[in-house]
Amino acid sequence: MADEENKTETQAAGAEAAEQLFKIQRIYLKDVSYESPQTPQVFATNTNWQPQVSLHLNTESTKLENDLFESVLTVTATVKLGEETAYLTEVKQAGLFLIKGFEEERLGPMLGSFCPNLLFPFAREAIGSLVQKGGFPQLLLDPVNFDALYAQHVEQNRQNAPAPETEQ
């Protein structure tokens, strides 16, 4: 009897998993920008390379048709030597993802954390390549904890949401 109950639970879990589908359809570079406003002077005047790196991340997602979503990760790196900008680069790395059969509460974390985790290595490589082609030392971006960033975003939205009105 217990075996039959376990078998039924296993079949139900298997059916739920079979209805859920996540597939990468395409990963692509949507937009890219590289600026080095101080060249060539930056190469001649700065022999001691001690840059300050500022990194800004943003994610956006759009529901398209037939359970297809576009997720866009924007990575902006600004590198300064003192007050002068050595270079600024921005990459919009995007992906098309087929996401089917997931509850609404799981869709947010998938689009806000899981998809950016998949896109980040591509964006990191694009930025590294641009920087080297610009004649600067390699820029290695550290891994990013998108799970923590998404949780922080959800918490900020919760705190900024207006309190529900109560009838008196």
Buried (B, 14 or more C-beta within 10 A) or exposed (E): EEEEEEEEEEEEEEEEEEEEEBEEEEBEEEEBEBEBEBBEEBEEEBEEEEBEEEBEBEBBBEEEEEBBBBBBBBBBBBBBBEEEBBBBBBBBBBBBBBBEEBEEEEBBBBBBBBBBBBBBEBBBEBBBBBBEEBEBEEBEBEEBEBBEBBBEBBEEEEEEEEEEEEEE
